[in-house]
Amino acid sequence: MSELPAYQHLSHLALVGAGAEVREASLPLPAERTDADPEDLPFPDRSFDVVVCRFALLRAANPVRAASEIARVLRRTGQLLFLDVVAGPRQVDVLTHFRLSGLITHDVNWSRPRGHPRSPLVQGVATHPVPQYAREFAWLLGTTRGGEHDDAESSGLQENA
């Protein structure tokens, strides 16, 4: 499948809500197939290094919940690759949903498919913020007191100083 160019590096593949064409395709490795809703993913927290989200928020009954579930199953160092249609006045919803779920979007591209100028596509990458940046933003916003550390690594540095 063209969506799996580096499939030899995969140890687990889960297809959630995949269409019949993908479910019935001959895949180069075993795949867990489930018809779960994107708002209620049946996987443990932080279980995937890469999540590919193609048109899931568009179809989700609750896109905010779906984005939160995707963020939940994505490992801290993982990447979300997304592609979705943005219709009408909700043009920022896809990016907003991912950002509200705690993910940072980058490498975002917009395009308008021929024949559908009112339904632009948005694609990009989203990741969890690096913990250091979260602490720095909290400090800038004044939400943590001086001298407090949120992780053992920083605490250890302070104690050894």
C-alpha positions in Angstrom: 0.0 0.0 0.0 1.3 3.5 -0.8 0.3 4.7 2.7 2.9 2.3 4.2 6.2 3.1 2.4 8.3 2.0 5.3 6.1 -0.9 6.5 9.2 -3.1 7.2 9.9 -0.9 10.2 6.4 -1.4 11.7 5.9 -3.8 14.6 2.1 -3.2 15.0 -0.5 -1.9 12.6 -4.0 -1.0 13.7 -6.7 0.1 11.2 -9.5 2.0 12.9 -12.6 2.7 11.0 -10.9 1.9 7.7 -13.1 1.6 4.6 -13.8 -1.7 2.9 -11.1 -1.1 0.3 -8.4 -0.9 2.9 -9.9 -3.6 5.2 -10.0 -6.1 2.3 -6.6 -5.1 0.8 -3.7 -7.5 1.1 -1.4 -5.8 3.6 2.4 -6.5 3.8 2.0 -7.3 7.6 -0.7 -8.4 10.0 -3.0 -5.7 11.0 -5.5 -5.3 13.8 -8.7 -4.2 12.3 -11.4 -2.5 14.4 -14.5 -0.5 13.7 -14.2 1.7 16.8 -15.3 5.3 16.8 -12.4 7.8 16.8 -14.0 9.3 20.0 -13.4 6.1 21.9 -10.2 4.4 20.7 -9.7 0.9 22.2 -5.9 1.3 22.9 -3.9 2.1 26.0 -2.5 5.6 26.7 0.7 6.4 24.7 0.6 3.2 22.7 1.6 4.5 19.2 4.7 6.2 17.8 2.9 7.2 14.6 -0.8 7.9 14.1 -2.1 8.5 10.6 -5.5 10.3 10.7 -7.2 10.6 7.3 -10.6 12.3 7.3 -11.4 11.1 10.8 -12.3 14.5 12.3 -14.6 15.3 9.4 -16.6 12.1 10.0 -16.4 12.2 13.8 -19.6 12.9 15.7 -17.5 14.8 18.3 -14.3 16.1 16.7 -13.0 17.6 20.0 -13.3 14.2 21.7 -11.7 12.4 18.6 -8.7 14.8 18.7 -8.3 14.2 22.4 -8.4 10.4 21.9 -5.7 10.6 19.2 -3.5 12.7 21.5 -4.1 10.2 24.3 -2.8 7.2 22.3 0.1 9.1 20.7 3.4 8.6 22.6 5.1 11.8 23.9 7.7 11.5 21.2 5.2 10.4 18.5 3.9 12.1 15.4 0.4 12.5 14.1 0.2 12.7 10.3 -3.2 14.2 9.4 -5.2 14.9 6.3 -8.8 16.2 6.5 -11.4 18.2 4.6 -12.3 21.6 5.9 -15.8 22.7 4.9 -17.4 26.1 5.1 -16.9 28.4 8.1 -15.2 25.6 10.1 -11.9 26.2 8.3 -9.8 26.3 11.4 -11.6 23.5 13.3 -9.1 20.7 12.3 -6.1 22.6 13.6 -8.0 24.0 16.6 -9.1 20.6 17.7 -5.6 19.2 17.6 -4.2 22.2 19.4 -7.0 22.1 22.1 -6.1 18.4 22.7 -2.6 19.5 23.6 -0.8 18.9 20.3 1.4 21.3 18.4 0.7 21.4 14.6 3.5 22.1 12.1 4.3 21.6 8.5 0.7 22.5 7.7 -0.4 22.8 4.1 -3.7 23.8 2.6 -4.9 22.9 -0.9 -8.1 23.1 -2.9 -8.9 20.0 -4.9 -10.1 20.6 -8.5 -13.9 20.6 -8.7 -14.3 21.3 -5.0 -13.0 24.8 -4.4 -15.2 25.3 -1.3 -13.8 22.2 0.5 -10.1 22.8 1.1 -7.8 20.1 2.4 -5.5 20.6 5.3 -2.6 18.3 6.0 0.3 18.3 8.4 2.1 16.9 11.4 1.2 17.3 15.0 3.2 16.3 18.1 3.1 16.6 21.8 5.1 19.6 23.1 8.6 19.0 24.3 8.3 18.9 28.2 11.0 21.6 28.5 8.9 24.0 26.4 5.8 23.3 28.5 7.7 24.3 31.6 9.1 27.4 30.0 5.7 28.6 28.8 4.3 27.9 32.3 7.1 30.0 33.8 6.4 32.9 31.3 2.7 32.8 32.1 3.4 32.8 35.8 1.6 29.5 36.4 4.5 27.9 38.4 6.4 29.2 41.3 10.2 29.7 41.0 12.3 26.8 42.0 9.6 24.1 41.3 10.4 21.4 38.8 7.9 19.2 37.1 10.2 16.3 36.3 12.8 14.2 38.1 15.6 15.2 35.7 15.3 18.9 36.5 15.0 18.2 40.2 18.1 16.1 40.1 20.0 18.9 38.5 18.9 21.3 41.1 19.9 19.0 44.0 23.3 18.3 42.5 24.1 22.0 41.8 
